[in-house]
Amino acid sequence: MMNLTTTGNRVTPATVVVKAVTIETVPNSKSAIAGERWKTAFDFTAAIILMVPCLPVMWLAMWLTRMTSRGPGMYSQIRMGQFGKPFTIYKIRTMRIDAEKDGKPQWSKPGDTRITRLGAIMRALHIDELPQLWNVLKGEMSLVGPRPERPEIAANLRKEIHGYDRRLEVKPGITGYAQIHLSPDETIECVRLKLAYDRYYIRHASPMRDLSILLCTVLKVLGLRKLYRRM
């Protein structure tokens, strides 16, 4: 079993040829369609509102990143969106510019020396994820959903984990059900467990569940994870 280990901070990602994934789905019910419309409207409205206070934070974070380490303040990567459609994700750089100098995608590990001191703080507060509000406004992501994976890593995970592509039935999210309960991926088994959480979320998605996940995300960022239970 391979032991991939994700977050590569490539400032200029290599060219990757990705094909959309075909996923068999059942016809949506009227309630499901209404739920999707609510989710799309909520995501767009919330992203616009959040952009106002978050923009100054993003600019400050990018400026501090450039002042404290060599390289740009923001970087982009190709990720897999709904139904496997590739899109460009944006994040504030938290690693050294040569984090993937060998060109191989890697997961981040506990105590990863590639992460800068400022980057560690931004990761703990999830400030590095704020630029993805732009992806939400573009309709490529949702506020809540499975986290988007890199095509190179997803191709290997698809071989190792049966049904891995089922998580692509919905838009990827900035936060998600798996993210508020589990630690970042380190092994295939971690991904297998997160897939179970993602599939549970997809089967039980609702406006109230999304709102509760967003609330739990705020509590987690504030270090108050003990205040919420598994939903």
Order of alpha helices (4+ residues) and beta strands (2+ residues): alpha-beta-beta-alpha-alpha-beta-alpha-beta-alpha-alpha-alpha
